[in-house]
Amino acid sequence: MLRHLLLLLLTLFQDNYVRYGALLGALAGFWSPEILQGEAATNAIIFGFIGWGVGAYLANNKAEKTLYKQKKKFRVFQGGR
């Protein structure tokens, strides 16, 4: 069971953007409990999830941009053998 939990955590947080987003979101949740009118632990989970989503979006956006840079240059076929 612990092995599956660790595998899930490593899968969810395998990118640096996702790690930093979740960490910053959790820290924001601990420091600002008055935003959602709840407990600090609950806010940390909520903001951590929001930060995770933002980090996943940024990682995906960066991955899409790098695919276009790796394309081969367009070459014109001029006939012949």
N, CA, C and O atoms as a GROMACS GRO file, in nm:
protein
  324
    1MET      N    1   0.083  -0.119   0.000
    1MET     CA    2   0.000   0.000   0.000
    1MET      C    3   0.087   0.126   0.000
    1MET      O    4   0.060   0.220  -0.074
    2LEU      N    5   0.189   0.126   0.082
    2LEU     CA    6   0.279   0.241   0.089
    2LEU      C    7   0.354   0.259  -0.044
    2LEU      O    8   0.381   0.371  -0.086
    3ARG      N    9   0.385   0.148  -0.107
    3ARG     CA   10   0.454   0.154  -0.236
    3ARG      C   11   0.367   0.221  -0.341
    3ARG      O   12   0.416   0.302  -0.420
    4HIS      N   13   0.238   0.189  -0.342
    4HIS     CA   14   0.146   0.250  -0.438
    4HIS      C   15   0.126   0.398  -0.409
    4HIS      O   16   0.114   0.478  -0.502
    5LEU      N   17   0.124   0.436  -0.284
    5LEU     CA   18   0.110   0.576  -0.247
    5LEU      C   19   0.233   0.656  -0.292
    5LEU      O   20   0.219   0.766  -0.345
    6LEU      N   21   0.351   0.601  -0.271
    6LEU     CA   22   0.473   0.668  -0.315
    6LEU      C   23   0.480   0.678  -0.467
    6LEU      O   24   0.525   0.779  -0.521
    7LEU      N   25   0.435   0.575  -0.535
    7LEU     CA   26   0.433   0.577  -0.680
    7LEU      C   27   0.336   0.684  -0.731
    7LEU      O   28   0.365   0.753  -0.829
    8LEU      N   29   0.222   0.697  -0.666
    8LEU     CA   30   0.126   0.801  -0.703
    8LEU      C   31   0.184   0.940  -0.680
    8LEU      O   32   0.168   1.028  -0.764
    9LEU      N   33   0.250   0.960  -0.567
    9LEU     CA   34   0.310   1.090  -0.538
    9LEU      C   35   0.420   1.126  -0.636
    9LEU      O   36   0.429   1.240  -0.682
   10LEU      N   37   0.503   1.029  -0.670
   10LEU     CA   38   0.611   1.055  -0.765
   10LEU      C   39   0.556   1.082  -0.905
   10LEU      O   40   0.613   1.160  -0.980
   11THR      N   41   0.446   1.016  -0.940
   11THR     CA   42   0.384   1.040  -1.070
   11THR      C   43   0.322   1.179  -1.076
   11THR      O   44   0.334   1.248  -1.177
   12LEU      N   45   0.257   1.218  -0.968
   12LEU     CA   46   0.191   1.348  -0.967
   12LEU      C   47   0.289   1.465  -0.963
   12LEU      O   48   0.260   1.572  -1.016
   13PHE      N   49   0.404   1.444  -0.899
   13PHE     CA   50   0.498   1.554  -0.879
   13PHE      C   51   0.630   1.529  -0.952
   13PHE      O   52   0.737   1.555  -0.897
   14GLN      N   53   0.624   1.479  -1.075
   14GLN     CA   54   0.746   1.446  -1.145
   14GLN      C   55   0.807   1.565  -1.218
   14GLN      O   56   0.921   1.556  -1.264
   15ASP      N   57   0.736   1.675  -1.228
   15ASP     CA   58   0.787   1.792  -1.298
   15ASP      C   59   0.815   1.903  -1.199
   15ASP      O   60   0.745   1.917  -1.099
   16ASN      N   61   0.919   1.983  -1.225
   16ASN     CA   62   0.956   2.091  -1.133
   16ASN      C   63   0.848   2.198  -1.122
   16ASN      O   64   0.824   2.250  -1.013
   17TYR      N   65   0.782   2.230  -1.233
   17TYR     CA   66   0.675   2.329  -1.227
   17TYR      C   67   0.562   2.282  -1.134
   17TYR      O   68   0.507   2.360  -1.057
   18VAL      N   69   0.530   2.156  -1.142
   18VAL     CA   70   0.423   2.101  -1.060
   18VAL      C   71   0.464   2.099  -0.913
   18VAL      O   72   0.385   2.133  -0.825
   19ARG      N   73   0.587   2.061  -0.887
   19ARG     CA   74   0.635   2.060  -0.748
   19ARG      C   75   0.631   2.199  -0.687
   19ARG      O   76   0.578   2.219  -0.578
   20TYR      N   77   0.688   2.296  -0.758
   20TYR     CA   78   0.694   2.432  -0.705
   20TYR      C   79   0.555   2.494  -0.693
   20TYR      O   80   0.527   2.567  -0.598
   21GLY      N   81   0.468   2.466  -0.789
   21GLY     CA   82   0.332   2.519  -0.783
   21GLY      C   83   0.255   2.464  -0.664
   21GLY      O   84   0.187   2.539  -0.594
   22ALA      N   85   0.267   2.334  -0.639
   22ALA     CA   86   0.198   2.274  -0.525
   22ALA      C   87   0.256   2.324  -0.393
   22ALA      O   88   0.183   2.348  -0.298
   23LEU      N   89   0.387   2.338  -0.387
   23LEU     CA   90   0.452   2.386  -0.265
   23LEU      C   91   0.414   2.531  -0.235
   23LEU      O   92   0.380   2.565  -0.122
   24LEU      N   93   0.419   2.616  -0.337
   24LEU     CA   94   0.382   2.756  -0.316
   24LEU      C   95   0.234   2.770  -0.283
   24LEU      O   96   0.196   2.854  -0.201
   25GLY      N   97   0.150   2.689  -0.345
   25GLY     CA   98   0.007   2.692  -0.312
   25GLY      C   99  -0.020   2.648  -0.170
   25GLY      O  100  -0.103   2.708  -0.101
   26ALA      N  101   0.048   2.544  -0.126
   26ALA     CA  102   0.030   2.497   0.013
   26ALA      C  103   0.080   2.602   0.113
   26ALA      O  104   0.016   2.624   0.216
   27LEU      N  105   0.191   2.665   0.083
   27LEU     CA  106   0.241   2.771   0.172
   27LEU      C  107   0.146   2.890   0.175
   27LEU      O  108   0.124   2.950   0.281
   28ALA      N  109   0.088   2.925   0.061
   28ALA     CA  110  -0.009   3.034   0.058
   28ALA      C  111  -0.133   2.997   0.139
   28ALA      O  112  -0.193   3.083   0.204
   29GLY      N  113  -0.171   2.871   0.137
   29GLY     CA  114  -0.286   2.826   0.216
   29GLY      C  115  -0.260   2.833   0.365
   29GLY      O  116  -0.352   2.863   0.442
   30PHE      N  117  -0.138   2.805   0.408
   30PHE     CA  118  -0.105   2.814   0.550
   30PHE      C  119  -0.100   2.959   0.598
   30PHE      O  120  -0.138   2.989   0.711
   31TRP      N  121  -0.053   3.047   0.512
   31TRP     CA  122  -0.033   3.186   0.554
   31TRP      C  123  -0.157   3.274   0.540
   31TRP      O  124  -0.160   3.383   0.596
   32SER      N  125  -0.257   3.228   0.469
   32SER     CA  126  -0.374   3.313   0.450
   32SER      C  127  -0.505   3.238   0.478
   32SER      O  128  -0.581   3.211   0.385
   33PRO      N  129  -0.532   3.203   0.602
   33PRO     CA  130  -0.655   3.131   0.632
   33PRO      C  131  -0.780   3.217   0.623
   33PRO      O  132  -0.891   3.163   0.619
   34GLU      N  133  -0.767   3.349   0.619
   34GLU     CA  134  -0.885   3.435   0.613
   34GLU      C  135  -0.946   3.442   0.473
   34GLU      O  136  -1.057   3.493   0.459
   35ILE      N  137  -0.876   3.394   0.370
   35ILE     CA  138  -0.929   3.402   0.234
   35ILE      C  139  -1.051   3.312   0.218
   35ILE      O  140  -1.154   3.355   0.167
   36LEU      N  141  -1.040   3.189   0.259
   36LEU     CA  142  -1.151   3.094   0.244
   36LEU      C  143  -1.231   3.073   0.372
   36LEU      O  144  -1.321   2.990   0.374
   37GLN      N  145  -1.201   3.145   0.476
   37GLN     CA  146  -1.272   3.136   0.605
   37GLN      C  147  -1.272   2.994   0.659
   37GLN      O  148  -1.376   2.943   0.703
   38GLY      N  149  -1.158   2.930   0.657
   38GLY     CA  150  -1.148   2.793   0.706
   38GLY      C  151  -1.022   2.772   0.785
   38GLY      O  152  -0.953   2.867   0.824
   39GLU      N  153  -0.991   2.646   0.809
   39GLU     CA  154  -0.871   2.611   0.881
   39GLU      C  155  -0.749   2.620   0.790
   39GLU      O  156  -0.760   2.615   0.667
   40ALA      N  157  -0.633   2.634   0.851
   40ALA     CA  158  -0.510   2.647   0.774
   40ALA      C  159  -0.479   2.519   0.697
   40ALA      O  160  -0.432   2.525   0.583
   41ALA      N  161  -0.505   2.403   0.757
   41ALA     CA  162  -0.475   2.276   0.689
   41ALA      C  163  -0.565   2.256   0.568
   41ALA      O  164  -0.520   2.209   0.463
   42THR      N  165  -0.692   2.290   0.582
   42THR     CA  166  -0.784   2.277   0.470
   42THR      C  167  -0.746   2.372   0.357
   42THR      O  168  -0.746   2.335   0.240
   43ASN      N  169  -0.714   2.495   0.394
   43ASN     CA  170  -0.673   2.592   0.293
   43ASN      C  171  -0.544   2.550   0.224
   43ASN      O  172  -0.527   2.574   0.104
   44ALA      N  173  -0.453   2.489   0.298
   44ALA     CA  174  -0.327   2.444   0.238
   44ALA      C  175  -0.352   2.336   0.134
   44ALA      O  176  -0.288   2.334   0.029
   45ILE      N  177  -0.446   2.247   0.162
   45ILE     CA  178  -0.479   2.142   0.064
   45ILE      C  179  -0.544   2.203  -0.059
   45ILE      O  180  -0.511   2.166  -0.172
   46ILE      N  181  -0.636   2.297  -0.038
   46ILE     CA  182  -0.705   2.359  -0.151
   46ILE      C  183  -0.608   2.440  -0.236
   46ILE      O  184  -0.606   2.426  -0.358
   47PHE      N  185  -0.528   2.524  -0.173
   47PHE     CA  186  -0.433   2.605  -0.248
   47PHE      C  187  -0.323   2.520  -0.310
   47PHE      O  188  -0.272   2.552  -0.417
   48GLY      N  189  -0.286   2.412  -0.243
   48GLY     CA  190  -0.187   2.320  -0.300
   48GLY      C  191  -0.238   2.256  -0.427
   48GLY      O  192  -0.164   2.239  -0.524
   49PHE      N  193  -0.367   2.220  -0.427
   49PHE     CA  194  -0.426   2.162  -0.547
   49PHE      C  195  -0.434   2.265  -0.659
   49PHE      O  196  -0.408   2.232  -0.775
   50ILE      N  197  -0.468   2.389  -0.625
   50ILE     CA  198  -0.471   2.495  -0.726
   50ILE      C  199  -0.331   2.519  -0.782
   50ILE      O  200  -0.314   2.533  -0.903
   51GLY      N  201  -0.231   2.522  -0.694
   51GLY     CA  202  -0.093   2.539  -0.739
   51GLY      C  203  -0.045   2.423  -0.824
   51GLY      O  204   0.030   2.442  -0.919
   52TRP      N  205  -0.090   2.303  -0.791
   52TRP     CA  206  -0.057   2.184  -0.870
   52TRP      C  207  -0.112   2.199  -1.011
   52TRP      O  208  -0.044   2.167  -1.108
   53GLY      N  209  -0.235   2.248  -1.021
   53GLY     CA  210  -0.296   2.267  -1.153
   53GLY      C  211  -0.225   2.372  -1.235
   53GLY      O  212  -0.204   2.354  -1.355
   54VAL      N  213  -0.187   2.482  -1.171
   54VAL     CA  214  -0.114   2.587  -1.241
   54VAL      C  215   0.022   2.535  -1.288
   54VAL      O  216   0.064   2.562  -1.400
   55GLY      N  217   0.090   2.460  -1.202
   55GLY     CA  218   0.219   2.402  -1.240
   55GLY      C  219   0.206   2.303  -1.354
   55GLY      O  220   0.291   2.299  -1.443
   56ALA      N  221   0.100   2.221  -1.352
   56ALA     CA  222   0.078   2.126  -1.461
   56ALA      C  223   0.049   2.199  -1.592
   56ALA      O  224   0.093   2.156  -1.699
   57TYR      N  225  -0.026   2.309  -1.584
   57TYR     CA  226  -0.053   2.388  -1.704
   57TYR      C  227   0.076   2.448  -1.760
   57TYR      O  228   0.099   2.443  -1.881
   58LEU      N  229   0.158   2.504  -1.674
   58LEU     CA  230   0.284   2.564  -1.720
   58LEU      C  231   0.377   2.459  -1.779
   58LEU      O  232   0.443   2.484  -1.880
   59ALA      N  233   0.383   2.342  -1.717
   59ALA     CA  234   0.469   2.235  -1.769
   59ALA      C  235   0.420   2.188  -1.905
   59ALA      O  236   0.500   2.163  -1.995
   60ASN      N  237   0.289   2.176  -1.921
   60ASN     CA  238   0.233   2.133  -2.049
   60ASN      C  239   0.254   2.240  -2.155
   60ASN      O  240   0.285   2.208  -2.270
   61ASN      N  241   0.238   2.364  -2.118
   61ASN     CA  242   0.258   2.474  -2.212
   61ASN      C  243   0.404   2.479  -2.259
   61ASN      O  244   0.430   2.501  -2.377
   62LYS      N  245   0.497   2.459  -2.168
   62LYS     CA  246   0.639   2.459  -2.205
   62LYS      C  247   0.672   2.339  -2.294
   62LYS      O  248   0.750   2.352  -2.388
   63ALA      N  249   0.612   2.223  -2.266
   63ALA     CA  250   0.638   2.104  -2.346
   63ALA      C  251   0.586   2.122  -2.488
   63ALA      O  252   0.649   2.075  -2.584
   64GLU      N  253   0.473   2.189  -2.503
   64GLU     CA  254   0.420   2.211  -2.638
   64GLU      C  255   0.509   2.305  -2.718
   64GLU      O  256   0.527   2.287  -2.838
   65LYS      N  257   0.565   2.404  -2.652
   65LYS     CA  258   0.650   2.500  -2.723
   65LYS      C  259   0.782   2.436  -2.766
   65LYS      O  260   0.834   2.471  -2.872
   66THR      N  261   0.835   2.344  -2.688
   66THR     CA  262   0.962   2.283  -2.724
   66THR      C  263   0.947   2.186  -2.840
   66THR      O  264   1.045   2.161  -2.911
   67LEU      N  265   0.830   2.131  -2.862
   67LEU     CA  266   0.810   2.040  -2.975
   67LEU      C  267   0.827   2.114  -3.108
   67LEU      O  268   0.877   2.056  -3.204
   68TYR      N  269   0.786   2.238  -3.114
   68TYR     CA  270   0.796   2.311  -3.239
   68TYR      C  271   0.940   2.350  -3.270
   68TYR      O  272   0.976   2.366  -3.386
   69LYS      N  273   1.023   2.366  -3.168
   69LYS     CA  274   1.162   2.402  -3.191
   69LYS      C  275   1.243   2.284  -3.243
   69LYS      O  276   1.348   2.303  -3.305
   70GLN      N  277   1.198   2.163  -3.219
   70GLN     CA  278   1.274   2.046  -3.258
   70GLN      C  279   1.237   1.994  -3.397
   70GLN      O  280   1.291   1.893  -3.441
   71LYS      N  281   1.147   2.061  -3.467
   71LYS     CA  282   1.111   2.016  -3.600
   71LYS      C  283   1.227   2.037  -3.697
   71LYS      O  284   1.308   2.128  -3.680
   72LYS      N  285   1.233   1.951  -3.797
   72LYS     CA  286   1.335   1.965  -3.898
   72LYS      C  287   1.302   2.083  -3.989
   72LYS      O  288   1.185   2.120  -4.006
   73LYS      N  289   1.404   2.140  -4.044
   73LYS     CA  290   1.384   2.254  -4.133
   73LYS      C  291   1.318   2.208  -4.263
   73LYS      O  292   1.339   2.096  -4.309
   74PHE      N  293   1.240   2.295  -4.320
   74PHE     CA  294   1.171   2.266  -4.445
   74PHE      C  295   1.271   2.271  -4.560
   74PHE      O  296   1.344   2.369  -4.577
   75ARG      N  297   1.273   2.164  -4.638
   75ARG     CA  298   1.364   2.158  -4.752
   75ARG      C  299   1.282   2.145  -4.880
   75ARG      O  300   1.186   2.068  -4.886
   76VAL      N  301   1.319   2.220  -4.979
   76VAL     CA  302   1.248   2.220  -5.108
   76VAL      C  303   1.313   2.115  -5.199
   76VAL      O  304   1.434   2.113  -5.218
   77PHE      N  305   1.229   2.028  -5.254
   77PHE     CA  306   1.280   1.927  -5.348
   77PHE      C  307   1.290   1.993  -5.485
   77PHE      O  308   1.193   2.047  -5.538
   78GLN      N  309   1.410   1.988  -5.543
   78GLN     CA  310   1.435   2.057  -5.670
   78GLN      C  311   1.443   1.963  -5.788
   78GLN      O  312   1.490   2.002  -5.895
   79GLY      N  313   1.399   1.843  -5.772
   79GLY     CA  314   1.398   1.748  -5.881
   79GLY      C  315   1.530   1.674  -5.895
   79GLY      O  316   1.622   1.696  -5.816
   80GLY      N  317   1.540   1.589  -5.994
   80GLY     CA  318   1.661   1.513  -6.014
   80GLY      C  319   1.664   1.388  -5.928
   80GLY      O  320   1.565   1.354  -5.862
   81ARG      N  321   1.776   1.322  -5.930
   81ARG     CA  322   1.789   1.198  -5.850
   81ARG      C  323   1.852   1.223  -5.719
   81ARG      O  324   1.870   1.130  -5.640
   0.00000   0.00000   0.00000
